[in-house]
């Protein structure tokens, strides 16, 4: 068990006990309570926002040149890598994920800060074409205080993807981690706090405020000093945040749910496709917004492909995230496990055939954990609820298809549009399908590969705006135009 943070949260640059209700963090592998952390209160949010606004406006931060801010980001990246093993162990205890995955997430967070630092050092203002006796420039300035609200499935990576560009843009950040999984965000907060302290910068530039979304998240979104919101999570909550942001006339970037199709064409390399489909849905125990949860297989190979898939899924190794042999770890919380199980029961009621899984694993080693077997279901139409609603667990629904037009119509028959996977040897077909599918990210003969340098976002109910990419820093800034007159004569109307 990693060292557990004290019952302290980061408010206005100081570590202290929150004024809200206690949060009992639970290890989903065995149901044990890891620790108790007191949530932030609404008053804590207000204090943090006011201190953040003062920190963002402080000359020692506001006056930094881009390469000087970049140096702070590089330091955060180095410290994150230095403490990667601790961050990984803490996140595994809190979320249940495998150590291999949480280690990769911690290193990804370090890389995000380094990439953002490099992008900041090389970002340019624009000298725009003149259309009169003046020189025009477009420059970028900080928003001030931004809110970052993140989910429980990949805390440290999500934190970095919001904090890094926000700080690069010259802002202060109010971070609200998910109520179920606050520990790694609090540990990450200590890393940022250390880097700011070493640089002699205001430590109130980052606050870490765990608690319920309906209390802490709502207070952040509504606070008059918060000028931008970044949210990753469910579509319902995203709509609520979007309405509040619209009323306040502030920008909001929303990375929401998904029900992503994976497509196996008749010419696919089936060995490659089988491995990719399994990884796309069963890694992270299916708890991923881009999970490939709807599988479309060409009817000519449907029976053989699904038969082999089911055989392989039954052999996946279930266990705690701390075991190096584990492929499918427990779900994040027993309540979430029960919600996933309810969807499988709904599939049975709708006439679905459960080909494997469909219940929690048996055995004493699983009795207290939030485990659920990787599950494959077929014999349902694409209109079935389990084909349309995000389950966020290790549940795959398989559907045969005939021609490409039928495939595209069914793949796009979803309120979501986050991701898609295509397995084919035909480059032309991959290009054609990739352009026709309504999704923000399309993987061809691979899945769940990410680059911080590549923009990521969704269509339809999967979100609004982007994360990642070189231009993301600009999303955390305001653009201003400057006109420099070059004609010494008075303006004509003054004569």
N, C-alpha and C positions, 0 to 999 in steps of 0.2 A: 504494500500500500504506500503510495507517495505521501510526502508530508502534506498535511491538510492546512489550507489557509485558516487564519483565526477568524472569529466572527466579526469581521470588519469589512466595510465597503468604502469605496473611494468617493468622498463627497467634498467638493470645493478644495481639492488638493490635499485632503487629509484622510487618513485611514481611521475609521471609527465604526462603531456599531450603528446599523441603520435604525430608523425610528419606526419601521413597519413591522408586520407580523413575521414570525419565524418561518423559514423555509427549511424543511428537513430533506436534505439531499440523499437519495437512495441509490445504492449500487444495484443495477438491474440484474446482475448475474446471480445474486443471492438474496436480494431483498433487504439487506442490512442498511441501516442508516449510517452514512459516511460522516456527516456533521450537520450542524444547524447554523444557518446564516440568517440574520435578521434583514428583511427586505428594506428597501428605501421607502420612505413616506413621501406624501405629496410635498410636505415642507422641505424634505431633503432635496427633492427635485428642484424646487424653487431656489434653494440656497446654491445648489450646484450650477444652475443656469445663470444666476447672477454672477457667481464667481467666474464661470466660464466666459461670460461676456466681457468682464473686466480683463481676464487673461488674454483673450483674443485681441483686445484693443491695446494691450500693454506695449509700449515702444520696443521693449527687448524682444518681443515676438513679432509684432506687426512690422517692425523695421528690418527684420532679417531679409537678406537677399536670398534668392532661390537656392544657391549652392550652399548657403549656411543652414537653411531648413533641411536641405537634403542630407547634410552631415548628421543631423539628429535622426532622420529616418534610417540611415545606414547603421547607426548605433543600435537602434531598436531591432533591426534585422539581425545584427550580430548577437545581441543578448538573447533573442528568441532562439537562435540556433544553439547558443551555448547552453540554454536550459531546455532544449527540445525533449530530452528524455523525461524530465520531470513533468513538463507540460503534457507529454504523451501519456504517461502513467495516470496523471490526474484526470485527463479527459476520458480515458478508458474506464476508470472507476466511476465517473459521473454519468457517462453516456452508454457504457457497455460495449463500445466499438473495440475492434481488435487493436492491439498495440501497433501492428504494422500500418493500419490505416491512420491511427492518431499520430504516429510518428511522421508519416507523410504529410498530414495536415499541419503539424507544427513547423516542419521545414518549408512547407508551402507558404505559411504566414511570413516566415523570415524572407523568403524570396519575393513576396509581395512588397514588403517594405523596401527591399533593395531595388527592385524594378521601378517602383514609384519614385524613389530617390533619383534614379538615373533619368527617368522621364522629366522630373522636375528640373534637374540641372540643364536639360537640353530644350525645355519648352521655350517658345518664342512668342512675343507679342507681334502684332501685325501692323505693317505700314501699308495702309489700304490705298488703292488707286484714287488719285485726286480728280475731281470733276469741276474744279474752280480754282481761284487764287488762294489756295490753302493746302496745307499738308494734313492728312488724316491718319490717326493711329487708333488701333483697337487694343486696349489693355484689360487685364483681368485683376480683380481684387477679391479678398475674402468675403464670404457671406457673414461670418461672425461665429455664431453657435449653430451646430447641426446636431440632429438627433439620429442615432443609429440603433435600430431595434432588430435583434437577431434571433434565429430559431435555435432549437436544441440539437439538431442533427450534426452540424459541423461547426461548433462555436468558434474555435480560434481562427479558422480560415475565413469565416464570415466576418469576424471582428476585424481582421487585417484588411480585408477588401473594402471596408468602410473607413476605418481609422486612418490608414495610410494616405489615401488621396485627400481626405478631409484635412489632415495636418499639413500635407503638401500644399494645399490651397490656402494655408494660413489661418485655418479655423480652430475652434475648440470643439470638443465632442462630448455629448452625453450618450453613453453606451448603456443600453438595457439588454442584458443577456436573458435567455429564456429562464423562466422560474424553475424548471426542472434541473437545469444544468448550469448553474452560475460559477462553478468553481474554477474552471480553466480561464474564464474571462477575468475573474478577479486576480488570478495569478498573472495573466497577461497584463493586466492593469499595473501590477507592481513593476513589470519590466519597463513599461512606458514611463511610469513615475520615476524610476531610476534614471532613465535616459534624460528626462527633462531636468531632473535635479542636477545631474552631472554637467549639463549644459548651462545651468544657471537660469533656466526658463521657468515660467509660472507652472506649477504642478496642477493647477486647476484647469489646464488645457484638456485634460481627460477626466471624466467622472465615470465610474462603473456603478450602475444603479439597478441591481436585481429586484425582481418582484413581479407581481401579476401585471399582465398587459393592460387589463382594464383599469388598473390604478396607476402604476408607474409609467407604462407606455402611453396611456392617455394623457397624463400630466405633461410628459415630454412633448407630445404632438401639439398640445394646446398652449404650451407656454409661449408668451408673447416675445420672448427673446430668442426662441429657436426659429431659424430662418430656412431650414431645409430638413427633410426627413428621408432617411434611407431605411427601407423595411424589407426583410426577407421572412416569408412565412405564408400562412394560409390566405386564400383568396378572400374569404369573408372579412377577415381583419384588415386585409389590404384595402378593400372597398371603404371600410369605415375610416381608415387613415386618409384615403384619397379625398373623401368628402370633407373631412376637417381641414386638410391642407388646402382644398379648393376654397373653402369659406375664408381661410386666412390669407389666400393668395400667395402661398409659398410653394416652391417646387417639392415634389416627392418622387423618389425612384422606388418602384415596387417590384420585387422579384418574388413571384407567387407560385401557385401550384402547377402540377403537370400530370398528364396521363399519356406519356410519350409512346408513340408507336415504334416498334422495331420490325423491319421488313426483311424477309428472307426470300429472295427471288429464286426462280428455278435453276439459275446458273450459278448460285452461290457456292463457295467453298464451304461445305457443310461442317467440316471439323472446326474451321475458323468461326463460322456462324454460331455453332453450338456453344463454344467457349464464350463468345462475345455476348450472346443473349443471356447466358447464366450470370456473367459478370454484371451486365447492365441492370439486372433486377435483384439479384441475391447478394451482391456485395453491399456493405452497409446495412445488411438485413432489410433491404428494400426501402430504407428510410432516407430517401433522396428525392429531391424535387424533379430530377431528370431521369429517374428510374425508368427503364424500358418496360413498362407494365402491360402494354398491349402488344402481343406478338402476332404478326400477319405472315403466314407461310403459304407459298404457292401450293395450290391443291395437288399438283403433280407429285410433290414430295412431302405433303403434310403428314401422312400417317407414319412414314419412316422417320421423319425428322422429330416429330413429337414423341414417338416411341423411344428414340435414343435420348432425347432431352430428359424425359421422365426417369429413365434408368440412371442418368448421370446426376440428376437432382437428388435422387434417393441416397446417393453416396456422399453428398456434401457433409462435411464434418461440423457438427453443432457443438458449441461450447462457450466458455467464458472468453472474453476478449484478451485476457492475460495469457491464454494458452497459445503457443506458436502454431499448433495444429488447427486451430479454429478457422473455419471459413465463414460460418454464419453465427454471429454473436447474438446475445439477447436483444430484444427491443428496449427502447430507452426507459420504459416505465410499464408497470403492470396494467395501468389504466389504458395505455396505448395498445398493449398486447391484446387486451379484451376488445378494444375497438376493431382491431384487425380481424380477430376471430369472428366478430359479429358480421363483418363483411363476407367472410367465407360462408357463414350460415345463410346469409342473404343470397349468395350465389346458388347454394343448394335449393333454396326456396324458389329461385327463378328458373330452375331446371338445369343448372350447371352440373357438369360431371367433374368431380375432384379426382384428378389422375394421380396425385401424390400429395403428401402433407395433409393440410386441412385440420390440424390440431396441434396442441403443444406436445413436445417430445416426452416420452415416458422415462422414468428412472429417477432415483433419489437425487442425482446430481443436478437435475433440472427442476426439482419440485418447488424451490423457493425463488427461482429466477423468472424473468419475463420473456421466456423463450417461446418461439413459434416456428414450426417446421416450414421450410421452403415449400411452397404450394403452387401447383399448376392446375388450372381449370380450363375446360373447353365446353363445347356444346351450348354456347350462349351467343345470342346476336350482339352486334356492336352496340345496340341500344340498351342493353342490360345495365343496371346501375353499377355493377362492379366493373363494367367496361367504360363507364363514363365518369365515375367519381374517383377521386384520388384516395387510395387506401393507405399509402405510405408504410408499406410493410412488404414482406417477402412473398407476394402473391402475384402470379403471372396468369393472364388470361390469353389463351391461344385461339386464333381465328384463321380459317382457310380463306384464300381469295383466288379469283379466277384471272381477270385481265387487269391491266394497269389502271384503267379508268375507274373500275370498281374499287380497286385498292386505294386510290387517291381519295375517292369520295368517302370511304369509311375511315381512313386515317385522319382526314380533315373533319370528320363528323364528331367534333369534340369542342367543348368550350375552351379547352386549353390549347396552347401552342408553344411549348417550351423547347422540346428536343425531339429528335428522331434518329433512328439508326437504320442504315441500309446495308445489306449484305449481298454483294453481287460481284461477278468478274467483268461485267460490262460497264466500262467507264461512261459511255454515252447514256446508258440507262440510269446510272447513279446520278449523273448531272441533271438529267431530265426530272427524275423523281425528287431530287434534292431541291430543285427550284419550285416544284409543284406542291410540296408538302408545306403546310403552314406551321412553321416552327422556327424559333430563333437560332437554334443550333442543330446542324445535321452532321452526324458522324457516318463515314463511309468505310466499311470493313474495319471498324474499331468502335469503341464506345467509352463514355465517361472519361475522355481525355480532356485536360484543361490547360490553358495557358493564360497567365496573368496578362499577357500582351494582346490577347484576343477578346474583343467585346463580347459580353454575355447578357442576354435579356430574352424576354418572351413576347409572344403575340397573344392577342385575345385576353382571356382571363388569366393568363400566365404572367402578366405584369406590364409595367410601364417604365421606360427608361432602361439604362444599361449599367452594368458593373464591369470592371476590368477595362483593359485597353489604355493606350497612351492618352486619349482625350478625356479619361475619367476625371483627372484633376480639375479640368475646366467645369465639370458638372458641379463642383464644390466651390465655384467662384461666380462672381458677377462680372459681366462684360461691360466695359465703358469705352465710349468713343471720344477722342480728343481732336479738335480742329485747330490748327495753327495757321492763322492768316499770314499770307506772304505779300499782300498788296498794301502798300503804305497809304494809298488813297482812301478817303472815307467811303463808306458804303453809299451806293448811288442815291438812295432815298433821302440821305441826310443833306444833300446839296440843295 
